[in-house]
């Protein structure tokens, strides 16, 4: 749940890698200072600004803009730094003096977790003559980090702000910062959107001269190419959500205006009938069409930019985030380090069905996955029978398991299967033939109880080891590597105690490397009533066929999720599993 902060309020930070988003309706300069426990900044080398955008633990934008995304890695901040202050400034304009925040819309700030979750937000209200402000402060307390909403403004601009933080030669530093932003001699005019990962879509069409720059893969904040691509994909996701929301809002306005104008025509006896009424109705419909066409033109422009960005981003994605038909899989080798993210499928909206946004989740998985094996509609609208639905669902689960095995170092990820009825033997063949499973699939209630008890015991031991600071003492045989448990046809073959242990694994397993992939039709578990409601809510629901059941965290659109099918006739799963088996043999 997002914390809505007021000036002076703080909030704990559980993540060390963060993104700070700044949104304003006028170009602002964004920067940061690194200070000691008293907030004193020892010198200009501890100030991140457009001329020096990267310091240990912080990366800021390279120019003034309406929207900024600052990358923060608190683990990389020097031990001597206790405060990281995020500052904003209105660029100076020659001849007119600096503008003031009281004359522009209040800037908004948000602290975002790596998975895109908004941790806290703060709107900088109550400013007047100030042209520079300390917006947020990330500060260290007893080896933990917190964020504080500051909102301290300075009418004297950056020079006064820097002087207040103890910086020598504050005036000269302020001048250098503004010159680096390239804004000293320019009026405060809106800038074209740089990339989808650094700014939100604009509400009005650009002039023909203001063409957006060509997109570049990895053009986002981050400390590695992999992280930059991940952040860029999330930026594309957010951009598509917001520009579609703007389009829908414009269409709704046009519809309501048309309805109101037609009601006015009917309410006036002079225009209700005859040629005058017909002309009034035609004029209202014409205005409606113009509004909708204008909104669609803006949306099409933004979609074209996002499509161009997708064309360069998709081929650059690493295997863990690439589609199965991507060429990167053919040259793939088992890596030495696990990836930071995994692709679960694609997302799209009705207004842009051809534009697919990769659905990425951070690794290790923080939430269990659920492949819904309930009734599905095949192409043509025909509802598949139960056997077909279950086969498709387990096939999707196997595809995800192969991907997880392929992108982790040899021996650092394992897969177990619980298949009480033995109904999934055919779908599991790629894994069983390659020897990729830890033991044989558990079949029957006795095997299910044994596997669930063993894993629950492992989670207990791992938790005790972590709490005691002895996690490294867990041997590989005890399961210190990441593990994925695929449970097919839940709750068949599960007695009450096994169900309790499954819920325990779903809640506590991810923190110690035990992850759950449930293949189930929720209707099969109706006899449990509300007992399993917390379990279903904890799962990320996926489907073996396209389905519009996912919502974004910004405006709540219903997104259509599409799984990633293996191309018909492709041997890519067999090739990848052979590579995994070879890497495991060499390691042993």
Buried (B, 14 or more C-beta within 10 A) or exposed (E): EBBEBEBEEBBEBEBBBBBBBBBBEBBBBBBBBBBBEEBBBBEBEBBBBBBBBEBEBBBBBBBBBBBBBBBBBBEEBEEEBBBBBBBBBBBBBEEEEBBBBEEBEBBBBBBBBBBBEBBBBBBBEEBEEBBBBBBBBBBBEEEEBBBBBBBBBBBBBBBBBBBBBBBEBBBEBBBBBBBBBBBEEBEBEBBBBBBBBBBBBBEEEBEEEEEBEEBBBBBBBBBEEBBBBBBBBBBBBBBBBBBBBBBBEBBEBBEEBBEEBBEEBEEEEEBEEEEEBEEBBEEBEEBBEEBBEBBBEBBBBBBEBBBBBBEBBBEBBBBBBBBBEBEBBEEBEBBEEBBBBBBBBBBBBEBBEEBBBBBBBBBBBEBBBBBBBBEBEEEEEEEBEEEBBBBBBBBBBBBBBBBBBBBBBBEBBBBBBBBBEBBBEEBBEBBEEBEBBBEEBBBEBEBBBEBBEEBBEBBEBBBEBEEEEEBEEBEEEEBBBBBBBBBBBBBBBBEEEBBBBBBBBBBBBBEBBBBBBBBBBBEBBEEBEEEBEEBBEBBBBBBBBBBBEBEBBBBEBEBBBBBBBBEEEEEBBEBBBEBBBEBBEEEE
